[in-house]
Each structure stands twice: as structure tokens, then as C-alpha cells.
Amino acid sequence: MDGNLLASISTIISDVSSVVWGVPMLALIAGTGIYLTIGLGFMPIRRLIFGFRQLAHKSQTEEGTIAGYAALATALSATVGTGNIAGVATAIHFGGPGALVWMWLIALVGMATKYGEAVLAVHYREKDANGQWVGGPMYYIRKGMGEKYAWLAWLFAFFGMIAGFGIGNGVQANSVADGLHSAFGVNNIATGFIIAALVGMVILGGVKRIAATATTLVPFMAVCYLLAGLGVLVSHISELPAAIMLCITDAFTGTAAGGGFAGATVAMAIRYGIARGIFSNEAGLGSAPIAHASAITDHPVRQGTIGMLGTFIDTIIICSITGLAIVVTGVWKSGENGAPLSAMAFTDTFGSLGQPIVVISLAIFAFTTLLGWSLYGERCAQYLFGPKAVLPFRLAWVALIPVGAVVKLSLIWGLADIMNALMAIPNLIALLVLSPVIFKLTREFFAREKDTTA
């Protein structure tokens, strides 16, 4: 393709992406979260401990395909990714330390969004031809809003399938390949084929093997990264209170320029904090409920309280470690951006080991994202074309990983951003229209819980 034409297409895609992820979209996602939070009486925040307790819940009347905690691990495998390292750094680079506070705030209301998604996913799920439970926005749009909105469900599935090949496949493979090449000199092509082989061994086994792998790998990778991040914070413990106060004050006053940092207004802190927070935890996109629909559970609300933990773990815990490490070490003033900025924070504490820690974390995070998004894309393809599409989709998913590892993906990333926005719109409409169902199921469940514990 002619270089000028490709540049023009990339510019158009970038402009469209900026529009669809502009203030109206961010306001719609944030507004939906705020509405659900208020409508639920702040239940997701008040019942956070209850949600963690449900991970060990056992019942004699449960139906589903995978355990409730395995569904959470599968959803986290897709959300805990490059956004937790590179995305947080980008938010601080453009929005200053205050962006971290806005990430926290959008996550707190995003818990209600993720809760509502999981509740509807379980409530409206169904069995496929193989006897496995399937669900997600395409099902609760069609079954909850009625057959006359089947076209909206179809659009969600179409956009979700296409988005997966971008943000869930090519972008992740490219992040791993570039990171391993820069840190250890590993050939990009070799990385691509190795990742493809590993991913293929997992996803060709279906949702149960994906869940089993995620249940093992996600807690391991999260704990290891958190321990390394805590090491950074402990080594700068005397500066930590001032760093937290800096984040809070800058969230509402803006950040003056300093060092290589160009300065940021309150509007920039809000924009980048909310945008990067949403990209990290995916609350409102409609992806995670596809995993939660397969959960073995006796009530939609029980799985909803497990589902909301994903946003809390992803953003309030993991993203906070990255963000505070960047702020407390002072590297946020360097002018660096993305994963290299995060690496600088870890290098400040661990020396030459800092970059390998970040690169290896990125590699594992991206690998699990490849697994999680393969399930999302597969379910969308299955909804669109039936069970016969599952195997071809899996083979295509594996085959395109080496391509993503070697191709420059700025254009694909832009397309994926657009597809993510387009899949979020039908999902957000459904959450608002079906909110009375969410509220009703929630009231009934907790009234029953109160009766059984009285």
C-alpha cells in the first residue's frame, strides 16, 4: 500500500478514535456507573467484603460451566494487561499525578457497572449445543430488551469479535515481542511463534482449559508484580504520604510543569485518568460478562458480587501500585511515557533488574489477555455464526499472533479503539434499559440473604 495512503488512513482512524472516545463516550460510561451506583444504594462499595467471601461459596443448586472464582480469573486474565503498566504511565504522563485519583473514582463507580453486567449475563444466559452455558451483552440485549432489538445484539457481537483481533490479539503479541526484544534481544518472529504455540495449547481446549490456566497464572502474576511494586513503595516509604497528597491535590488543581513534564490541567487529569481507567478494567465495554455467564452459581447477584471484584483488583490495587511507584520515585517528571516510564520507577529501586521485571510482567499480562480475549471473540463469533464457527475462530486467533508480533500496529490499535467504543454503546444502552432488572434481583437476593442469616 502506498505510504501516503497508509498515513492518510492512519490519520483518519486516529481522528475517528479521538471522536468516539471523546467527552460524550467517557461521560456515558461514567454516567452509567454513577447511575447504577446510586440505584444500588452504593451496594458494590458497601458489600465489597461480601463479594470476596463469595469466592469460597458452595451451594447444592448451582448451574454453570466453570467455578465462580474461575470466571473472575478468566475475566481478570483479559483486563489485567498492558493497561496496568503502560496505560497507567500514559495517564500520568499526560494528566499528571492527579490522573491516578480519577482512575480510582471511575473504578469505584465502575464496580457497579461490572456488577450489573455480570448479573444480567447470568440472568439471561442459555445453554449452547454442547451443553455449555453462554451469555453476555448479545444475549441480555436480545432476551432482556426483546427480539426487536436483536440487531443491536448482533452489532455488539460483530464489534466485539473484530475488536478482539486488535486489542486482544495483535496489540498484545506486539507488546510482548517488542518488550522481549528490547530487554533480551529475542527475535520478534520467534516470540510470535512461541506465543502462538502456547496460546494454541490453551484455547484449543476450550473455556475450561482457559479458566484453569487463568486460575493458576493470574493470581501468580498479580502477586509477583504487586510484591515488586510494594518493594518500590517500601523503599520510598518516607515519601509515600507526600506522593498520595500530591495525587489528591493535583486531581483538582492541575499539575505545574517540572523537569521533563509539560504540565497538566484538571481537565487533562480527568480525561486521561478516566480513559485509561476504563481501558484497564473494561467496565462498561461488555467483555467481562461473557466470562461470568459461564460461572457455576445459584444466583445472578452472587456472581455479580464476584464480578465487581475484577474492577477493584485491576484498578484500585494493581494500577495503584504502578501509579504510586511512578509518583513516589519522582520519575513522572522525566518526560518519558508508557512502559519505559514504569520501568524507570522499578529501575530506581531494583537497578538493572527494573526493566526485566516490567518486561516479564508485561509478557505474562499480555499472554493472559490473549487467552481471555480469545474467549470473548469466540463467544461473539459463535453468536453470529453458530457453533461451527468456534474451531475456525480459534485457529485464526492462533495464526494471527505471529503477524501481530512483527507488524507495526498503530493502525490496528486505532481500529481496535473504535471497535471497543462501538461495542460499548449497545452494552451501555442495555445496562440502562435493564437497570430495573438489576435493582429488583439485587433487592430480592439480599432480602433472602438477610432472612437466612437472621
Secondary structure, 3 states (H helix, E strand, C coil): CCHHHHHHHHHHHHHHHHHHCCHHHHHHHHHHHHHHHHHCCCHHHHCHHHHHHHHHCCCCCCECCEEHHHHHHHHHHHHCCHHHCHHHHHHHHHHCCHHHHHHHHHHHHHHHHHHHHHHHHHHCCEECCCCCEECCHHHHHHHHHCHHHHHHHHHHHHHHHHHHHHHHHHHHHHHHHHHHHHHHCCCHHHHHHHHHHHHHHHHCCCHHHHHHHHHHHHHHHHHHHHHHHHHHHHHCHHHHHHHHHHHHHHHHHCECCECCECCECHHHHHHHHHHHHHHHHCCCCCCHHHHHCCEEECCHHHHHHHHHHHHHHHHHHHHHHHHHHHHHCCHHHCCCCHHHHHHHHHHHHHHHHHHHHHHHHHHHHHHHHHHHHHHHHHHHHHHHHCHHHHHHHHHHHHHHHHHHHHCCCHHHHHHHHHHHHHHHHHHHHHHHHCHHHHHHHHHHHHHHHHHHHC
